[in-house]
Amino acid sequence: MNTIELNTLTEWAIEHRRYFHQYPELSGEEYETCKYIKKHLDKMDIEILDYEPPSIVGFLKGTEGSTTIALRADMDALPVVEEGEKSYISQKPGVSHVCGHDGHMAVLLAVAKWLSEHRMEVKPNIVFIFQSSEEMSPSGAESLIRQGVLNEVDIIFGIHLWQPLQKGKIGICSGAMMASVDDFRITIEGMGGHGASPHETVDSVYISSHIIGALQSIISRRIDPLKPAVISVGKIEAGTSYNIIPTKVSMYGAIRTLSNDTRHYICSEMKKVIEGICNSFGANGYLELFGGLSPVMNDKEMSHFVGKTVKTVFGTEVLVHVDPTMASEDFSCYLEKRKGAFIFVGTGGEKSAYPHHHPKFDIDEDVLETAINLFIGLVLNYEE
């Protein structure tokens, strides 16, 4: 692709990215976004496959067609009040694209445009996955897989415009790239009463303090220090008044690991800790797990291919080996079923100074060109 053509395509992508940014939709609600993308895929004469909205899947047949490569972009925004003075600020109060999914959609749409206009250069079949509900459970990836989106797919790639990585760099690693996540709720049922007579109660709040401390002992004393893991309690619900000891406490949080073995072990140990502590105080304790995702595990062969492609398209100085992050991504669902890789495209810099999910988060739109060129490079450089 020549420089003028790439610049023109990038400007086109920026225009659409700003539309997506102004009109964000929450997980599972991306119906208008879906219609917008469908309209443009129809203009490109890309076949729309039969999948449930608000996800939308396109198909372009390659000249050889013996291999099918899927490219994925997530669509959902977050329930965050956006801050800042950008001209394209969210027009939906309390909803905003503060993670970069608007950029992901614009990139994939631009890639679809270029490939549709250069069909004779495209050897593999291409599946364009615009996926709902990455940020929230139930996972949009799991839903599409149940509907059969990977049935004819051999390889899948995804990107994330990544603020922690320096602008101009492309990051990849083989194996664990992002963490698993299991959301949980702990319920403690004691016996309430007057704050002046704690001896007549089974104090669920006091018991909860023991559990919070004991959960961290799982990480510090039962898990190999060389196997990263995190247990975080982020929300506690209890009581109606300062002088009443409540009967019940609910605590919510998440477990994150870089291996399924560690993940399953922690879940088992948490149940033992919670029940043991509650029993010792005469209370009942329950652990419930919600919406679990495995770690993002990049295929070794495909990670090598990505690195080779980056060096070919951009030069060796652009490629960075990144350490795994304890953030999670439902792209892991695809990689459990097919070979592929998830790739970070660096956007960190003056224009992208705030972290993902911050009310002032924004992406440096210059990086859209890098991401577009990367996706197209992966398609054109793939050899069986």
C-alpha positions in Angstrom: 0.0 0.0 0.0 1.5 3.4 -1.0 1.7 6.2 1.5 -1.0 8.4 -0.2 -3.4 5.5 -0.2 -2.7 4.7 3.5 -3.1 8.3 4.5 -6.4 8.6 2.7 -7.7 5.4 4.3 -6.6 6.6 7.7 -8.4 9.8 7.3 -11.5 7.8 6.4 -11.1 5.7 9.5 -10.7 8.7 11.8 -14.0 10.1 10.5 -15.8 6.9 11.4 -14.0 6.6 14.7 -15.3 10.0 15.7 -18.8 8.9 14.8 -18.5 5.8 17.0 -17.1 8.0 19.8 -19.9 10.4 19.7 -22.6 7.7 19.7 -21.4 5.0 22.1 -23.6 2.1 23.2 -23.2 -0.2 26.2 -22.6 -3.9 26.1 -25.4 -5.8 24.5 -27.0 -2.6 23.3 -24.9 -1.8 20.2 -27.8 -2.0 17.7 -27.4 1.4 16.1 -23.6 0.7 15.8 -24.4 -2.6 14.2 -26.7 -0.9 11.6 -24.0 1.7 10.9 -21.4 -1.0 10.3 -23.7 -3.1 8.2 -24.5 -0.1 6.0 -20.8 0.3 5.2 -20.1 -3.4 4.7 -23.0 -3.5 2.2 -21.4 -0.6 0.3 -18.2 -2.7 0.1 -20.1 -5.7 -1.3 -19.0 -7.8 1.7 -21.3 -10.6 2.5 -23.1 -10.3 5.8 -23.3 -13.6 7.6 -26.3 -14.7 9.7 -25.4 -13.9 13.3 -27.6 -12.4 16.0 -27.3 -8.6 16.4 -25.9 -6.5 17.9 -22.8 -8.3 16.7 -22.2 -8.3 13.0 -20.0 -10.6 10.9 -18.8 -10.0 7.3 -17.2 -12.4 4.8 -14.8 -11.8 1.9 -13.8 -14.8 -0.3 -10.1 -14.9 -1.1 -8.6 -15.9 -4.5 -7.4 -19.2 -3.1 -9.8 -19.7 -0.2 -8.1 -22.7 1.4 -7.5 -20.8 4.6 -9.8 -18.5 6.5 -8.5 -15.8 8.7 -10.8 -13.9 11.2 -10.1 -10.4 12.3 -12.0 -9.1 15.3 -13.0 -5.7 16.7 -15.1 -5.1 19.9 -17.9 -2.6 19.8 -19.1 -1.8 23.3 -18.6 1.4 25.4 -18.5 1.8 29.1 -20.9 3.4 31.7 -18.5 6.4 32.3 -19.2 10.1 32.2 -16.7 11.4 29.7 -14.6 14.4 30.6 -12.6 16.8 28.3 -13.2 19.3 25.6 -12.8 17.2 22.4 -15.0 18.2 19.5 -16.3 14.6 19.2 -17.2 14.1 22.9 -19.9 11.5 23.6 -23.4 12.7 23.0 -24.9 10.0 25.3 -24.8 11.1 29.0 -23.1 8.6 31.2 -21.8 6.4 28.3 -18.4 6.7 26.5 -15.7 5.0 24.6 -13.0 5.3 27.1 -11.2 2.0 26.3 -10.5 2.3 22.5 -13.2 0.1 21.0 -14.3 3.0 18.8 -10.8 2.9 17.3 -10.9 -0.9 16.9 -14.1 -0.7 14.9 -12.8 2.1 12.7 -9.6 0.1 12.0 -11.5 -3.1 11.0 -13.9 -1.2 8.9 -11.0 0.5 7.1 -9.3 -2.9 6.6 -12.5 -4.3 5.2 -12.7 -1.3 2.8 -9.2 -1.8 1.5 -9.4 -5.6 1.1 -12.7 -5.3 -0.7 -11.1 -2.8 -3.1 -8.1 -5.1 -3.7 -9.8 -8.5 -3.8 -7.4 -10.0 -6.3 -4.5 -9.5 -3.8 -6.3 -11.3 -1.0 -5.5 -15.1 -1.0 -7.2 -16.3 2.2 -10.9 -15.9 3.0 -11.5 -13.2 5.6 -14.1 -13.1 8.3 -14.7 -9.6 9.8 -16.0 -10.0 13.4 -17.5 -6.9 15.0 -18.3 -8.2 18.4 -20.7 -7.0 21.0 -20.2 -7.1 24.8 -16.5 -7.5 25.5 -16.6 -5.4 28.6 -19.5 -7.1 30.4 -20.8 -10.6 31.0 -22.2 -12.5 29.3 -19.3 -12.5 26.8 -20.1 -11.5 23.2 -17.2 -13.8 22.1 -18.8 -16.8 23.8 -22.1 -16.0 22.2 -20.7 -15.8 18.7 -18.7 -19.0 19.2 -21.9 -20.8 20.3 -23.5 -19.6 17.0 -20.6 -21.1 15.0 -18.5 -18.1 14.1 -15.3 -20.1 14.2 -16.6 -23.2 12.4 -14.9 -22.3 9.1 -12.1 -20.2 10.6 -8.5 -21.5 10.8 -6.7 -18.5 12.4 -7.9 -15.4 14.3 -6.2 -12.1 15.1 -7.2 -9.2 17.3 -5.7 -5.9 18.3 -6.0 -3.5 21.2 -5.0 0.1 20.9 -2.9 0.1 24.1 -2.2 3.2 26.2 0.5 1.6 28.4 2.6 0.9 25.3 4.5 3.8 23.6 3.0 5.2 20.5 4.6 3.7 17.4 5.4 0.4 18.9 3.6 -3.0 18.4 3.7 -5.4 21.2 3.3 -9.2 21.2 4.3 -12.2 23.3 3.9 -15.9 23.0 1.8 -17.8 25.6 -0.1 -15.9 28.3 -0.7 -12.3 27.2 -3.6 -11.2 29.4 -5.1 -12.7 32.6 -8.1 -14.8 33.3 -10.9 -13.2 35.3 -13.5 -14.7 37.6 -16.0 -12.3 39.2 -17.2 -13.4 42.6 -19.7 -12.6 45.3 -19.1 -13.7 48.9 -22.2 -13.8 51.2 -21.8 -14.0 55.0 -25.0 -14.7 57.0 -24.7 -14.1 60.7 -27.2 -12.8 63.2 -27.9 -9.1 63.6 -28.6 -7.1 66.6 -27.9 -3.9 68.5 -24.4 -2.4 68.3 -24.3 -2.1 72.1 -24.7 -5.9 72.5 -22.3 -7.5 70.0 -22.1 -10.6 72.3 -25.7 -11.4 71.3 -25.0 -11.3 67.6 -22.9 -13.2 65.0 -21.3 -10.1 63.6 -21.1 -10.5 59.8 -19.1 -7.3 59.3 -16.4 -8.4 61.7 -16.3 -11.8 60.0 -15.9 -10.1 56.6 -12.7 -8.4 57.8 -11.2 -11.8 58.7 -12.1 -13.1 55.3 -10.6 -10.2 53.4 -7.3 -10.7 55.2 -7.4 -14.4 54.8 -8.0 -14.2 51.0 -4.7 -12.4 50.6 -3.0 -15.3 52.4 -4.0 -17.5 49.5 -1.8 -15.3 47.2 1.1 -14.8 49.6 1.3 -18.3 51.2 -0.4 -20.9 48.9 0.5 -19.8 45.4 4.0 -20.1 43.9 5.4 -16.5 43.9 6.5 -17.1 40.3 2.8 -17.6 39.2 1.1 -14.2 39.1 -2.3 -14.0 40.7 -4.6 -11.3 42.2 -7.7 -11.4 44.4 -9.4 -8.0 44.7 -12.5 -7.2 46.8 -13.9 -4.0 45.3 -17.4 -3.7 46.8 -18.9 -4.4 50.2 -22.7 -4.1 51.0 -23.9 -4.3 54.6 -26.2 -2.7 57.1 -28.7 0.1 57.3 -27.5 2.1 60.3 -24.3 2.8 62.2 -25.6 1.3 65.5 -27.1 -1.9 64.1 -25.0 -5.0 63.4 -26.3 -6.4 60.2 -27.3 -10.0 59.6 -25.8 -10.2 56.1 -22.7 -8.9 54.3 -22.1 -9.2 50.6 -18.6 -8.7 49.1 -17.8 -8.5 45.4 -14.5 -8.8 43.6 -12.4 -10.6 41.0 -9.7 -13.3 40.7 -7.1 -12.9 38.0 -4.3 -15.3 37.0 -2.1 -16.2 34.0 -2.9 -19.9 34.1 -6.0 -22.0 34.3 -4.4 -24.3 36.9 -3.7 -21.4 39.3 -7.2 -20.0 38.6 -9.0 -23.2 39.5 -6.8 -23.7 42.6 -7.6 -20.3 43.9 -11.3 -20.7 43.5 -11.1 -24.0 45.4 -9.1 -22.4 48.2 -11.3 -19.4 48.5 -14.3 -21.7 49.2 -12.4 -23.5 52.0 -11.3 -20.2 53.6 -14.7 -18.6 53.5 -16.5 -21.6 54.9 -13.9 -22.3 57.5 -13.8 -18.8 58.9 -17.6 -18.5 58.9 -18.0 -21.9 60.6 -15.5 -20.8 63.3 -17.8 -17.8 64.2 -21.1 -19.6 63.9 -22.0 -18.0 60.6 -22.7 -19.3 57.1 -20.5 -18.3 54.2 -21.1 -18.8 50.4 -18.9 -18.2 47.3 -20.5 -17.6 44.0 -18.5 -17.2 40.7 -19.8 -15.3 37.7 -18.6 -14.8 34.1 -15.3 -16.5 34.1 -12.8 -16.0 31.3 -9.5 -17.9 30.6 -6.2 -16.2 30.1 -5.4 -14.8 26.6 -2.9 -17.5 25.4 -1.2 -16.5 22.1 -0.2 -19.4 19.9 3.6 -19.7 19.5 3.6 -20.1 15.7 1.1 -17.2 15.2 3.1 -15.0 17.6 6.2 -15.6 15.6 4.3 -14.8 12.4 3.1 -11.5 13.8 6.6 -10.6 14.8 7.9 -11.5 11.4 5.2 -9.5 9.7 5.8 -6.4 11.9 9.5 -6.5 11.0 8.6 -6.8 7.3 6.0 -4.0 7.2 7.4 -1.6 9.8 11.0 -2.5 10.6 12.6 -4.2 13.5 12.6 -1.2 15.8 8.7 -1.2 16.0 8.4 -4.7 17.4 8.4 -5.0 21.2 8.1 -8.1 23.4 5.6 -7.2 26.1 5.2 -8.7 29.5 1.7 -10.2 30.3 -0.8 -7.9 31.9 -3.4 -8.8 34.6 -6.1 -7.1 32.6 -8.5 -9.5 30.9 -10.1 -9.8 27.4 -12.7 -12.2 26.1 -10.5 -12.7 23.0 -9.3 -15.6 25.1 -12.5 -17.5 24.1 -11.4 -17.5 20.4 -7.9 -18.6 21.2 -9.2 -21.6 23.2 -10.7 -22.8 20.0 -8.4 -21.7 17.2 -4.7 -20.7 16.6 -4.1 -16.9 16.6 -2.7 -14.0 18.5 -3.8 -10.8 20.3 -1.6 -7.8 19.6 -1.1 -4.5 21.3 -0.7 -1.4 19.2 0.9 1.4 21.3 -0.9 4.7 21.6 0.8 6.1 24.8 2.0 9.6 24.5 1.0 13.2 25.0 -2.4 12.8 23.2 -3.1 9.5 25.0 -1.9 10.5 28.6 -4.8 8.9 30.5 -5.2 5.2 31.2 -8.0 3.0 29.8 -11.4 3.5 31.5 -10.4 7.0 32.8 -13.1 9.7 32.1 -10.5 11.6 30.0 -9.1 8.7 28.1 -8.6 9.3 24.4 -6.5 7.7 21.7 -3.9 9.3 19.5 -5.6 8.9 16.1 -2.3 8.7 14.3 -2.0 5.1 15.5 -5.1 4.0 13.5 -2.7 4.0 10.5 -0.4 1.6 12.2 -3.2 -0.7 13.2 -4.8 -0.7 9.7 -1.4 -1.4 8.1 -0.8 -4.2 10.6 -4.1 -6.1 9.9 -3.6 -5.8 6.1 0.0 -6.9 6.5 -1.1 -10.0 8.4 -3.5 -10.9 5.6 -1.2 -10.2 2.7 1.9 -11.9 4.3 0.2 -15.1 5.4 1.5 -18.2 3.7 0.2 -21.7 4.4 
